[in-house]
Amino acid sequence: WRMSLMAMRGVAFALGSIIASVILVLDDPTMKALHWRLDMLLSVFPCMLLGFLALGYLQESALFLAKACRPLEAKQGLDWLMRMNSCNALEVDPGCLEPLVAPESTAAHVGYR
């Protein structure tokens, strides 16, 4: 799925360029009296939509979860990554996450628990 993700990066860039061009042409085809504030506001909507989708579907990283003293969730995240990368035969040892968590972890002080 890495290859398809890299291909989607190029598609997203091209689509963003097309959307920006369409917004500018619809605003003023001669491009002499553009309403730049409105154009900027309209160009933010696709980014906001993708941001909300990412917020809903992406997981926290295993490193962040381990440093936030949540090793079981970190193990689940690593298991998910292994399944997504077709490494189903391996098993993640939760003990491998312990060196990532310092006793005076800043995550515990910030309130991530």
Biopython code that builds the backbone (N, CA, C, O; Angstrom):
import numpy as np
from Bio.PDB.StructureBuilder import StructureBuilder

atoms = [
    (1, "TRP", "N", (0.809, -1.191, 0.000)),
    (1, "TRP", "CA", (0.000, 0.000, 0.000)),
    (1, "TRP", "C", (0.850, 1.252, 0.000)),
    (1, "TRP", "O", (0.330, 2.355, -0.171)),
    (2, "ARG", "N", (2.148, 1.101, 0.189)),
    (2, "ARG", "CA", (3.045, 2.262, 0.138)),
    (2, "ARG", "C", (3.099, 2.864, -1.253)),
    (2, "ARG", "O", (3.123, 4.084, -1.411)),
    (3, "MET", "N", (3.117, 2.001, -2.262)),
    (3, "MET", "CA", (3.213, 2.490, -3.637)),
    (3, "MET", "C", (1.965, 3.286, -4.020)),
    (3, "MET", "O", (2.059, 4.327, -4.670)),
    (4, "SER", "N", (0.811, 2.790, -3.617)),
    (4, "SER", "CA", (-0.419, 3.520, -3.931)),
    (4, "SER", "C", (-0.481, 4.835, -3.164)),
    (4, "SER", "O", (-1.030, 5.817, -3.663)),
    (5, "LEU", "N", (0.077, 4.861, -1.954)),
    (5, "LEU", "CA", (0.091, 6.101, -1.178)),
    (5, "LEU", "C", (0.991, 7.144, -1.834)),
    (5, "LEU", "O", (0.648, 8.326, -1.874)),
    (6, "MET", "N", (2.124, 6.714, -2.340)),
    (6, "MET", "CA", (3.021, 7.643, -3.033)),
    (6, "MET", "C", (2.391, 8.150, -4.332)),
    (6, "MET", "O", (2.593, 9.303, -4.714)),
    (7, "ALA", "N", (1.634, 7.296, -5.003)),
    (7, "ALA", "CA", (0.938, 7.734, -6.214)),
    (7, "ALA", "C", (-0.141, 8.751, -5.867)),
    (7, "ALA", "O", (-0.352, 9.721, -6.595)),
    (8, "MET", "N", (-0.818, 8.522, -4.756)),
    (8, "MET", "CA", (-1.873, 9.460, -4.337)),
    (8, "MET", "C", (-1.299, 10.821, -3.974)),
    (8, "MET", "O", (-1.990, 11.833, -4.094)),
    (9, "ARG", "N", (-0.045, 10.863, -3.531)),
    (9, "ARG", "CA", (0.586, 12.142, -3.225)),
    (9, "ARG", "C", (0.677, 13.010, -4.482)),
    (9, "ARG", "O", (0.385, 14.205, -4.446)),
    (10, "GLY", "N", (1.078, 12.402, -5.575)),
    (10, "GLY", "CA", (1.145, 13.133, -6.834)),
    (10, "GLY", "C", (-0.224, 13.553, -7.329)),
    (10, "GLY", "O", (-0.392, 14.656, -7.848)),
    (11, "VAL", "N", (-1.201, 12.676, -7.171)),
    (11, "VAL", "CA", (-2.567, 13.000, -7.587)),
    (11, "VAL", "C", (-3.117, 14.153, -6.746)),
    (11, "VAL", "O", (-3.771, 15.053, -7.274)),
    (12, "ALA", "N", (-2.851, 14.126, -5.438)),
    (12, "ALA", "CA", (-3.338, 15.191, -4.553)),
    (12, "ALA", "C", (-2.711, 16.537, -4.925)),
    (12, "ALA", "O", (-3.391, 17.562, -4.901)),
    (13, "PHE", "N", (-1.421, 16.541, -5.268)),
    (13, "PHE", "CA", (-0.772, 17.781, -5.672)),
    (13, "PHE", "C", (-1.388, 18.330, -6.957)),
    (13, "PHE", "O", (-1.664, 19.525, -7.061)),
    (14, "ALA", "N", (-1.598, 17.458, -7.920)),
    (14, "ALA", "CA", (-2.190, 17.890, -9.190)),
    (14, "ALA", "C", (-3.621, 18.369, -8.984)),
    (14, "ALA", "O", (-4.028, 19.377, -9.562)),
    (15, "LEU", "N", (-4.373, 17.665, -8.176)),
    (15, "LEU", "CA", (-5.753, 18.062, -7.906)),
    (15, "LEU", "C", (-5.804, 19.411, -7.190)),
    (15, "LEU", "O", (-6.676, 20.230, -7.481)),
    (16, "GLY", "N", (-4.883, 19.649, -6.262)),
    (16, "GLY", "CA", (-4.818, 20.938, -5.584)),
    (16, "GLY", "C", (-4.511, 22.072, -6.546)),
    (16, "GLY", "O", (-5.073, 23.161, -6.433)),
    (17, "SER", "N", (-3.624, 21.817, -7.487)),
    (17, "SER", "CA", (-3.305, 22.840, -8.495)),
    (17, "SER", "C", (-4.513, 23.138, -9.372)),
    (17, "SER", "O", (-4.770, 24.292, -9.713)),
    (18, "ILE", "N", (-5.248, 22.105, -9.734)),
    (18, "ILE", "CA", (-6.449, 22.299, -10.562)),
    (18, "ILE", "C", (-7.508, 23.073, -9.790)),
    (18, "ILE", "O", (-8.133, 23.982, -10.336)),
    (19, "ILE", "N", (-7.714, 22.723, -8.532)),
    (19, "ILE", "CA", (-8.719, 23.427, -7.720)),
    (19, "ILE", "C", (-8.349, 24.897, -7.573)),
    (19, "ILE", "O", (-9.211, 25.768, -7.692)),
    (20, "ALA", "N", (-7.070, 25.182, -7.314)),
    (20, "ALA", "CA", (-6.633, 26.578, -7.184)),
    (20, "ALA", "C", (-6.855, 27.345, -8.489)),
    (20, "ALA", "O", (-7.295, 28.494, -8.469)),
    (21, "SER", "N", (-6.554, 26.717, -9.606)),
    (21, "SER", "CA", (-6.753, 27.385, -10.898)),
    (21, "SER", "C", (-8.224, 27.640, -11.167)),
    (21, "SER", "O", (-8.590, 28.709, -11.657)),
    (22, "VAL", "N", (-9.073, 26.666, -10.851)),
    (22, "VAL", "CA", (-10.514, 26.831, -11.072)),
    (22, "VAL", "C", (-11.064, 27.950, -10.196)),
    (22, "VAL", "O", (-11.889, 28.739, -10.655)),
    (23, "ILE", "N", (-10.625, 28.031, -8.949)),
    (23, "ILE", "CA", (-11.085, 29.097, -8.054)),
    (23, "ILE", "C", (-10.699, 30.453, -8.617)),
    (23, "ILE", "O", (-11.510, 31.379, -8.609)),
    (24, "LEU", "N", (-9.486, 30.583, -9.099)),
    (24, "LEU", "CA", (-9.037, 31.870, -9.646)),
    (24, "LEU", "C", (-9.785, 32.240, -10.924)),
    (24, "LEU", "O", (-10.159, 33.398, -11.107)),
    (25, "VAL", "N", (-10.004, 31.274, -11.804)),
    (25, "VAL", "CA", (-10.694, 31.556, -13.062)),
    (25, "VAL", "C", (-12.161, 31.909, -12.809)),
    (25, "VAL", "O", (-12.709, 32.788, -13.474)),
    (26, "LEU", "N", (-12.797, 31.229, -11.853)),
    (26, "LEU", "CA", (-14.191, 31.550, -11.542)),
    (26, "LEU", "C", (-14.324, 32.920, -10.886)),
    (26, "LEU", "O", (-15.339, 33.595, -11.056)),
    (27, "ASP", "N", (-13.318, 33.327, -10.150)),
    (27, "ASP", "CA", (-13.367, 34.637, -9.506)),
    (27, "ASP", "C", (-13.246, 35.756, -10.528)),
    (27, "ASP", "O", (-14.067, 36.673, -10.543)),
    (28, "ASP", "N", (-12.244, 35.692, -11.372)),
    (28, "ASP", "CA", (-12.060, 36.722, -12.405)),
    (28, "ASP", "C", (-11.228, 36.122, -13.535)),
    (28, "ASP", "O", (-10.017, 35.958, -13.390)),
    (29, "PRO", "N", (-11.876, 35.788, -14.678)),
    (29, "PRO", "CA", (-11.139, 35.169, -15.789)),
    (29, "PRO", "C", (-9.992, 36.028, -16.320)),
    (29, "PRO", "O", (-9.016, 35.486, -16.839)),
    (30, "THR", "N", (-10.086, 37.346, -16.201)),
    (30, "THR", "CA", (-8.997, 38.204, -16.681)),
    (30, "THR", "C", (-7.863, 38.309, -15.661)),
    (30, "THR", "O", (-6.771, 38.772, -15.989)),
    (31, "MET", "N", (-8.119, 37.885, -14.439)),
    (31, "MET", "CA", (-7.172, 37.906, -13.325)),
    (31, "MET", "C", (-6.608, 39.295, -13.071)),
    (31, "MET", "O", (-5.427, 39.449, -12.760)),
    (32, "LYS", "N", (-7.470, 40.314, -13.207)),
    (32, "LYS", "CA", (-7.040, 41.689, -12.944)),
    (32, "LYS", "C", (-7.625, 42.240, -11.651)),
    (32, "LYS", "O", (-7.054, 43.152, -11.052)),
    (33, "ALA", "N", (-8.758, 41.695, -11.215)),
    (33, "ALA", "CA", (-9.395, 42.187, -9.989)),
    (33, "ALA", "C", (-9.833, 40.993, -9.143)),
    (33, "ALA", "O", (-11.023, 40.768, -8.927)),
    (34, "LEU", "N", (-8.859, 40.245, -8.678)),
    (34, "LEU", "CA", (-9.162, 39.050, -7.879)),
    (34, "LEU", "C", (-9.520, 39.440, -6.448)),
    (34, "LEU", "O", (-8.967, 40.390, -5.894)),
    (35, "HIS", "N", (-10.438, 38.706, -5.868)),
    (35, "HIS", "CA", (-10.795, 38.862, -4.462)),
    (35, "HIS", "C", (-9.981, 37.823, -3.689)),
    (35, "HIS", "O", (-10.465, 36.725, -3.417)),
    (36, "TRP", "N", (-8.754, 38.173, -3.342)),
    (36, "TRP", "CA", (-7.811, 37.195, -2.820)),
    (36, "TRP", "C", (-8.245, 36.619, -1.485)),
    (36, "TRP", "O", (-7.942, 35.464, -1.187)),
    (37, "ARG", "N", (-8.949, 37.401, -0.674)),
    (37, "ARG", "CA", (-9.389, 36.866, 0.623)),
    (37, "ARG", "C", (-10.416, 35.750, 0.420)),
    (37, "ARG", "O", (-10.344, 34.711, 1.076)),
    (38, "LEU", "N", (-11.356, 35.965, -0.476)),
    (38, "LEU", "CA", (-12.355, 34.941, -0.777)),
    (38, "LEU", "C", (-11.698, 33.721, -1.417)),
    (38, "LEU", "O", (-12.047, 32.583, -1.103)),
    (39, "ASP", "N", (-10.752, 33.962, -2.311)),
    (39, "ASP", "CA", (-10.051, 32.849, -2.956)),
    (39, "ASP", "C", (-9.291, 31.999, -1.934)),
    (39, "ASP", "O", (-9.303, 30.771, -2.015)),
    (40, "MET", "N", (-8.645, 32.640, -0.993)),
    (40, "MET", "CA", (-7.936, 31.904, 0.058)),
    (40, "MET", "C", (-8.904, 31.112, 0.933)),
    (40, "MET", "O", (-8.623, 29.973, 1.307)),
    (41, "LEU", "N", (-10.031, 31.713, 1.252)),
    (41, "LEU", "CA", (-11.033, 31.031, 2.073)),
    (41, "LEU", "C", (-11.575, 29.796, 1.354)),
    (41, "LEU", "O", (-11.752, 28.747, 1.972)),
    (42, "LEU", "N", (-11.836, 29.916, 0.055)),
    (42, "LEU", "CA", (-12.335, 28.775, -0.718)),
    (42, "LEU", "C", (-11.283, 27.674, -0.880)),
    (42, "LEU", "O", (-11.620, 26.491, -0.935)),
    (43, "SER", "N", (-10.027, 28.065, -0.953)),
    (43, "SER", "CA", (-8.984, 27.058, -1.142)),
    (43, "SER", "C", (-8.672, 26.296, 0.144)),
    (43, "SER", "O", (-7.992, 25.272, 0.096)),
    (44, "VAL", "N", (-9.148, 26.767, 1.278)),
    (44, "VAL", "CA", (-8.902, 26.085, 2.551)),
    (44, "VAL", "C", (-9.850, 24.898, 2.747)),
    (44, "VAL", "O", (-9.510, 23.964, 3.473)),
    (45, "PHE", "N", (-11.008, 24.911, 2.129)),
    (45, "PHE", "CA", (-12.005, 23.862, 2.364)),
    (45, "PHE", "C", (-11.515, 22.442, 2.056)),
    (45, "PHE", "O", (-11.755, 21.554, 2.875)),
    (46, "PRO", "N", (-10.847, 22.171, 0.935)),
    (46, "PRO", "CA", (-10.354, 20.800, 0.729)),
    (46, "PRO", "C", (-9.363, 20.357, 1.808)),
    (46, "PRO", "O", (-9.371, 19.200, 2.227)),
    (47, "CYS", "N", (-8.519, 21.274, 2.251)),
    (47, "CYS", "CA", (-7.563, 20.935, 3.315)),
    (47, "CYS", "C", (-8.285, 20.634, 4.619)),
    (47, "CYS", "O", (-7.922, 19.699, 5.332)),
    (48, "MET", "N", (-9.300, 21.420, 4.932)),
    (48, "MET", "CA", (-10.055, 21.171, 6.163)),
    (48, "MET", "C", (-10.765, 19.824, 6.097)),
    (48, "MET", "O", (-10.800, 19.091, 7.085)),
    (49, "LEU", "N", (-11.326, 19.497, 4.944)),
    (49, "LEU", "CA", (-12.012, 18.214, 4.790)),
    (49, "LEU", "C", (-11.040, 17.053, 4.996)),
    (49, "LEU", "O", (-11.348, 16.104, 5.718)),
    (50, "LEU", "N", (-9.877, 17.125, 4.368)),
    (50, "LEU", "CA", (-8.883, 16.067, 4.541)),
    (50, "LEU", "C", (-8.347, 16.024, 5.967)),
    (50, "LEU", "O", (-8.041, 14.950, 6.485)),
    (51, "GLY", "N", (-8.232, 17.181, 6.599)),
    (51, "GLY", "CA", (-7.782, 17.219, 7.983)),
    (51, "GLY", "C", (-8.753, 16.526, 8.923)),
    (51, "GLY", "O", (-8.336, 15.777, 9.806)),
    (52, "PHE", "N", (-10.058, 16.771, 8.740)),
    (52, "PHE", "CA", (-11.050, 16.115, 9.585)),
    (52, "PHE", "C", (-11.106, 14.613, 9.316)),
    (52, "PHE", "O", (-11.304, 13.826, 10.241)),
    (53, "LEU", "N", (-10.934, 14.213, 8.064)),
    (53, "LEU", "CA", (-10.874, 12.780, 7.764)),
    (53, "LEU", "C", (-9.660, 12.130, 8.422)),
    (53, "LEU", "O", (-9.761, 11.033, 8.970)),
    (54, "ALA", "N", (-8.518, 12.802, 8.369)),
    (54, "ALA", "CA", (-7.312, 12.270, 9.004)),
    (54, "ALA", "C", (-7.490, 12.187, 10.514)),
    (54, "ALA", "O", (-7.061, 11.220, 11.143)),
    (55, "LEU", "N", (-8.119, 13.195, 11.090)),
    (55, "LEU", "CA", (-8.349, 13.194, 12.532)),
    (55, "LEU", "C", (-9.212, 12.021, 12.954)),
    (55, "LEU", "O", (-9.018, 11.454, 14.029)),
    (56, "GLY", "N", (-10.156, 11.659, 12.116)),
    (56, "GLY", "CA", (-11.053, 10.561, 12.450)),
    (56, "GLY", "C", (-10.493, 9.178, 12.175)),
    (56, "GLY", "O", (-10.884, 8.218, 12.839)),
    (57, "TYR", "N", (-9.581, 9.049, 11.206)),
    (57, "TYR", "CA", (-9.148, 7.722, 10.783)),
    (57, "TYR", "C", (-7.708, 7.364, 11.116)),
    (57, "TYR", "O", (-7.381, 6.179, 11.186)),
    (58, "LEU", "N", (-6.840, 8.339, 11.324)),
    (58, "LEU", "CA", (-5.443, 8.020, 11.615)),
    (58, "LEU", "C", (-5.252, 7.700, 13.088)),
    (58, "LEU", "O", (-5.937, 8.254, 13.948)),
    (59, "GLN", "N", (-4.324, 6.809, 13.371)),
    (59, "GLN", "CA", (-4.042, 6.416, 14.743)),
    (59, "GLN", "C", (-2.844, 7.190, 15.286)),
    (59, "GLN", "O", (-2.030, 7.724, 14.531)),
    (60, "GLU", "N", (-2.758, 7.236, 16.605)),
    (60, "GLU", "CA", (-1.571, 7.809, 17.237)),
    (60, "GLU", "C", (-0.392, 6.883, 16.948)),
    (60, "GLU", "O", (-0.575, 5.683, 16.745)),
    (61, "SER", "N", (0.805, 7.438, 16.930)),
    (61, "SER", "CA", (1.979, 6.605, 16.675)),
    (61, "SER", "C", (2.289, 5.756, 17.905)),
    (61, "SER", "O", (1.979, 6.132, 19.035)),
    (62, "ALA", "N", (2.900, 4.618, 17.661)),
    (62, "ALA", "CA", (3.258, 3.720, 18.751)),
    (62, "ALA", "C", (4.287, 4.374, 19.675)),
    (62, "ALA", "O", (4.264, 4.155, 20.886)),
    (63, "LEU", "N", (5.176, 5.164, 19.113)),
    (63, "LEU", "CA", (6.176, 5.844, 19.931)),
    (63, "LEU", "C", (5.509, 6.833, 20.887)),
    (63, "LEU", "O", (5.860, 6.884, 22.066)),
    (64, "PHE", "N", (4.550, 7.618, 20.389)),
    (64, "PHE", "CA", (3.843, 8.560, 21.255)),
    (64, "PHE", "C", (3.092, 7.820, 22.351)),
    (64, "PHE", "O", (3.131, 8.228, 23.512)),
    (65, "LEU", "N", (2.412, 6.741, 21.997)),
    (65, "LEU", "CA", (1.645, 5.988, 22.994)),
    (65, "LEU", "C", (2.562, 5.367, 24.046)),
    (65, "LEU", "O", (2.219, 5.337, 25.228)),
    (66, "ALA", "N", (3.720, 4.876, 23.625)),
    (66, "ALA", "CA", (4.658, 4.296, 24.587)),
    (66, "ALA", "C", (5.196, 5.367, 25.526)),
    (66, "ALA", "O", (5.306, 5.135, 26.730)),
    (67, "LYS", "N", (5.530, 6.529, 24.992)),
    (67, "LYS", "CA", (6.028, 7.610, 25.843)),
    (67, "LYS", "C", (4.942, 8.190, 26.728)),
    (67, "LYS", "O", (5.237, 8.788, 27.763)),
    (68, "ALA", "N", (3.689, 8.021, 26.333)),
    (68, "ALA", "CA", (2.573, 8.494, 27.147)),
    (68, "ALA", "C", (2.120, 7.430, 28.142)),
    (68, "ALA", "O", (1.019, 7.513, 28.685)),
    (69, "CYS", "N", (2.979, 6.417, 28.383)),
    (69, "CYS", "CA", (2.708, 5.342, 29.345)),
    (69, "CYS", "C", (1.443, 4.564, 28.993)),
    (69, "CYS", "O", (0.651, 4.225, 29.873)),
    (70, "ARG", "N", (1.259, 4.285, 27.714)),
    (70, "ARG", "CA", (0.122, 3.490, 27.236)),
    (70, "ARG", "C", (0.654, 2.353, 26.366)),
    (70, "ARG", "O", (0.399, 2.324, 25.162)),
    (71, "PRO", "N", (1.408, 1.394, 26.979)),
    (71, "PRO", "CA", (2.085, 0.372, 26.175)),
    (71, "PRO", "C", (1.136, -0.602, 25.485)),
    (71, "PRO", "O", (1.459, -1.095, 24.405)),
    (72, "LEU", "N", (-0.008, -0.893, 26.064)),
    (72, "LEU", "CA", (-0.933, -1.821, 25.397)),
    (72, "LEU", "C", (-1.481, -1.218, 24.110)),
    (72, "LEU", "O", (-1.595, -1.905, 23.095)),
    (73, "GLU", "N", (-1.817, 0.063, 24.154)),
    (73, "GLU", "CA", (-2.285, 0.722, 22.935)),
    (73, "GLU", "C", (-1.157, 0.825, 21.915)),
    (73, "GLU", "O", (-1.397, 0.727, 20.712)),
    (74, "ALA", "N", (0.077, 1.024, 22.393)),
    (74, "ALA", "CA", (1.230, 1.065, 21.483)),
    (74, "ALA", "C", (1.408, -0.287, 20.806)),
    (74, "ALA", "O", (1.690, -0.347, 19.609)),
    (75, "LYS", "N", (1.247, -1.366, 21.556)),
    (75, "LYS", "CA", (1.348, -2.711, 20.975)),
    (75, "LYS", "C", (0.266, -2.933, 19.935)),
    (75, "LYS", "O", (0.530, -3.514, 18.883)),
    (76, "GLN", "N", (-0.959, -2.473, 20.215)),
    (76, "GLN", "CA", (-2.043, -2.603, 19.235)),
    (76, "GLN", "C", (-1.726, -1.816, 17.969)),
    (76, "GLN", "O", (-2.013, -2.268, 16.861)),
    (77, "GLY", "N", (-1.133, -0.634, 18.140)),
    (77, "GLY", "CA", (-0.747, 0.166, 16.978)),
    (77, "GLY", "C", (0.320, -0.517, 16.143)),
    (77, "GLY", "O", (0.261, -0.498, 14.914)),
    (78, "LEU", "N", (1.304, -1.128, 16.816)),
    (78, "LEU", "CA", (2.345, -1.855, 16.086)),
    (78, "LEU", "C", (1.776, -3.087, 15.396)),
    (78, "LEU", "O", (2.166, -3.414, 14.276)),
    (79, "ASP", "N", (0.848, -3.772, 16.071)),
    (79, "ASP", "CA", (0.191, -4.925, 15.439)),
    (79, "ASP", "C", (-0.557, -4.497, 14.181)),
    (79, "ASP", "O", (-0.510, -5.188, 13.163)),
    (80, "TRP", "N", (-1.248, -3.361, 14.249)),
    (80, "TRP", "CA", (-1.992, -2.849, 13.090)),
    (80, "TRP", "C", (-1.035, -2.527, 11.947)),
    (80, "TRP", "O", (-1.306, -2.852, 10.791)),
    (81, "LEU", "N", (0.103, -1.876, 12.282)),
    (81, "LEU", "CA", (1.088, -1.559, 11.246)),
    (81, "LEU", "C", (1.641, -2.825, 10.597)),
    (81, "LEU", "O", (1.852, -2.866, 9.384)),
    (82, "MET", "N", (1.875, -3.854, 11.404)),
    (82, "MET", "CA", (2.378, -5.103, 10.844)),
    (82, "MET", "C", (1.358, -5.742, 9.915)),
    (82, "MET", "O", (1.722, -6.262, 8.861)),
    (83, "ARG", "N", (0.081, -5.709, 10.295)),
    (83, "ARG", "CA", (-0.958, -6.263, 9.409)),
    (83, "ARG", "C", (-1.039, -5.469, 8.107)),
    (83, "ARG", "O", (-1.195, -6.053, 7.035)),
    (84, "MET", "N", (-0.933, -4.140, 8.194)),
    (84, "MET", "CA", (-1.006, -3.307, 6.997)),
    (84, "MET", "C", (0.189, -3.535, 6.068)),
    (84, "MET", "O", (0.089, -3.320, 4.860)),
    (85, "ASN", "N", (1.327, -3.976, 6.637)),
    (85, "ASN", "CA", (2.522, -4.236, 5.848)),
    (85, "ASN", "C", (2.727, -5.725, 5.571)),
    (85, "ASN", "O", (3.818, -6.143, 5.184)),
    (86, "SER", "N", (1.677, -6.525, 5.770)),
    (86, "SER", "CA", (1.677, -7.962, 5.483)),
    (86, "SER", "C", (2.734, -8.736, 6.274)),
    (86, "SER", "O", (3.384, -9.626, 5.727)),
    (87, "CYS", "N", (2.907, -8.411, 7.534)),
    (87, "CYS", "CA", (3.830, -9.140, 8.419)),
    (87, "CYS", "C", (3.020, -9.830, 9.508)),
    (87, "CYS", "O", (3.240, -9.585, 10.694)),
    (88, "ASN", "N", (2.100, -10.678, 9.120)),
    (88, "ASN", "CA", (1.191, -11.298, 10.075)),
    (88, "ASN", "C", (1.856, -12.365, 10.930)),
    (88, "ASN", "O", (1.345, -12.670, 12.008)),
    (89, "ALA", "N", (2.969, -12.945, 10.502)),
    (89, "ALA", "CA", (3.566, -14.068, 11.220)),
    (89, "ALA", "C", (4.311, -13.625, 12.473)),
    (89, "ALA", "O", (4.516, -14.440, 13.373)),
    (90, "LEU", "N", (4.720, -12.375, 12.561)),
    (90, "LEU", "CA", (5.508, -11.896, 13.693)),
    (90, "LEU", "C", (4.609, -11.476, 14.846)),
    (90, "LEU", "O", (3.438, -11.154, 14.644)),
    (91, "GLU", "N", (5.151, -11.480, 16.035)),
    (91, "GLU", "CA", (4.423, -11.049, 17.226)),
    (91, "GLU", "C", (5.231, -9.944, 17.899)),
    (91, "GLU", "O", (6.446, -10.064, 18.057)),
    (92, "VAL", "N", (4.559, -8.876, 18.290)),
    (92, "VAL", "CA", (5.229, -7.759, 18.948)),
    (92, "VAL", "C", (5.343, -8.063, 20.433)),
    (92, "VAL", "O", (4.362, -8.415, 21.088)),
    (93, "ASP", "N", (6.554, -7.922, 20.950)),
    (93, "ASP", "CA", (6.789, -8.120, 22.371)),
    (93, "ASP", "C", (6.560, -6.791, 23.092)),
    (93, "ASP", "O", (7.253, -5.817, 22.798)),
    (94, "PRO", "N", (5.597, -6.721, 24.036)),
    (94, "PRO", "CA", (5.355, -5.455, 24.732)),
    (94, "PRO", "C", (6.570, -4.975, 25.512)),
    (94, "PRO", "O", (6.677, -3.785, 25.809)),
    (95, "GLY", "N", (7.487, -5.876, 25.849)),
    (95, "GLY", "CA", (8.686, -5.473, 26.569)),
    (95, "GLY", "C", (9.609, -4.594, 25.747)),
    (95, "GLY", "O", (10.422, -3.860, 26.309)),
    (96, "CYS", "N", (9.501, -4.653, 24.430)),
    (96, "CYS", "CA", (10.350, -3.821, 23.582)),
    (96, "CYS", "C", (9.969, -2.352, 23.680)),
    (96, "CYS", "O", (10.744, -1.483, 23.280)),
    (97, "LEU", "N", (8.777, -2.065, 24.211)),
    (97, "LEU", "CA", (8.336, -0.679, 24.333)),
    (97, "LEU", "C", (8.815, -0.030, 25.626)),
    (97, "LEU", "O", (8.786, 1.194, 25.749)),
    (98, "GLU", "N", (9.258, -0.839, 26.598)),
    (98, "GLU", "CA", (9.655, -0.293, 27.890)),
    (98, "GLU", "C", (10.838, 0.656, 27.826)),
    (98, "GLU", "O", (10.829, 1.642, 28.561)),
    (99, "PRO", "N", (11.868, 0.433, 26.994)),
    (99, "PRO", "CA", (12.967, 1.409, 26.953)),
    (99, "PRO", "C", (12.527, 2.773, 26.432)),
    (99, "PRO", "O", (13.219, 3.765, 26.657)),
    (100, "LEU", "N", (11.396, 2.842, 25.744)),
    (100, "LEU", "CA", (10.927, 4.120, 25.219)),
    (100, "LEU", "C", (10.305, 4.994, 26.292)),
    (100, "LEU", "O", (10.184, 6.206, 26.110)),
    (101, "VAL", "N", (9.911, 4.399, 27.405)),
    (101, "VAL", "CA", (9.204, 5.138, 28.447)),
    (101, "VAL", "C", (10.167, 5.416, 29.593)),
    (101, "VAL", "O", (10.574, 4.503, 30.312)),
    (102, "ALA", "N", (10.520, 6.667, 29.751)),
    (102, "ALA", "CA", (11.387, 7.051, 30.858)),
    (102, "ALA", "C", (10.556, 7.166, 32.130)),
    (102, "ALA", "O", (9.372, 7.494, 32.052)),
    (103, "PRO", "N", (11.142, 6.905, 33.308)),
    (103, "PRO", "CA", (10.365, 7.008, 34.538)),
    (103, "PRO", "C", (9.812, 8.408, 34.759)),
    (103, "PRO", "O", (8.685, 8.564, 35.231)),
    (104, "GLU", "N", (10.584, 9.415, 34.427)),
    (104, "GLU", "CA", (10.098, 10.788, 34.574)),
    (104, "GLU", "C", (9.631, 11.309, 33.217)),
    (104, "GLU", "O", (10.075, 12.358, 32.750)),
    (105, "SER", "N", (8.733, 10.561, 32.603)),
    (105, "SER", "CA", (8.255, 10.890, 31.272)),
    (105, "SER", "C", (7.515, 12.222, 31.287)),
    (105, "SER", "O", (6.698, 12.493, 32.167)),
    (106, "THR", "N", (7.821, 13.039, 30.293)),
    (106, "THR", "CA", (7.148, 14.330, 30.198)),
    (106, "THR", "C", (5.683, 14.147, 29.849)),
    (106, "THR", "O", (4.865, 15.015, 30.153)),
    (107, "ALA", "N", (5.336, 13.035, 29.217)),
    (107, "ALA", "CA", (3.948, 12.817, 28.851)),
    (107, "ALA", "C", (3.065, 12.690, 30.097)),
    (107, "ALA", "O", (1.916, 13.131, 30.089)),
    (108, "ALA", "N", (3.597, 12.090, 31.167)),
    (108, "ALA", "CA", (2.813, 11.945, 32.388)),
    (108, "ALA", "C", (2.582, 13.297, 33.038)),
    (108, "ALA", "O", (1.546, 13.515, 33.666)),
    (109, "HIS", "N", (3.537, 14.209, 32.893)),
    (109, "HIS", "CA", (3.394, 15.528, 33.501)),
    (109, "HIS", "C", (2.458, 16.432, 32.712)),
    (109, "HIS", "O", (1.839, 17.338, 33.271)),
    (110, "VAL", "N", (2.359, 16.187, 31.434)),
    (110, "VAL", "CA", (1.518, 17.032, 30.590)),
    (110, "VAL", "C", (0.044, 16.624, 30.710)),
    (110, "VAL", "O", (-0.837, 17.433, 30.420)),
    (111, "GLY", "N", (-0.231, 15.416, 31.121)),
    (111, "GLY", "CA", (-1.604, 14.986, 31.310)),
    (111, "GLY", "C", (-2.128, 14.103, 30.209)),
    (111, "GLY", "O", (-3.328, 14.110, 29.937)),
    (112, "TYR", "N", (-1.250, 13.327, 29.556)),
    (112, "TYR", "CA", (-1.685, 12.455, 28.478)),
    (112, "TYR", "C", (-2.284, 11.156, 28.994)),
    (112, "TYR", "O", (-2.803, 10.367, 28.204)),
    (113, "ARG", "N", (-2.228, 10.921, 30.266)),
    (113, "ARG", "CA", (-2.737, 9.671, 30.826)),
    (113, "ARG", "C", (-4.188, 9.532, 30.696)),
    (113, "ARG", "O", (-4.753, 8.526, 31.125)),
]
sb = StructureBuilder()
sb.init_structure("model")
sb.init_model(0)
sb.init_chain("A")
sb.init_seg("    ")
for serial, (resi, resn, name, xyz) in enumerate(atoms, 1):
    if name == "N":
        sb.init_residue(resn, " ", resi, " ")
    sb.init_atom(name, np.array(xyz, "f"), 0.0, 1.0, " ", f" {name:<3s}", serial, name[0])
structure = sb.get_structure()
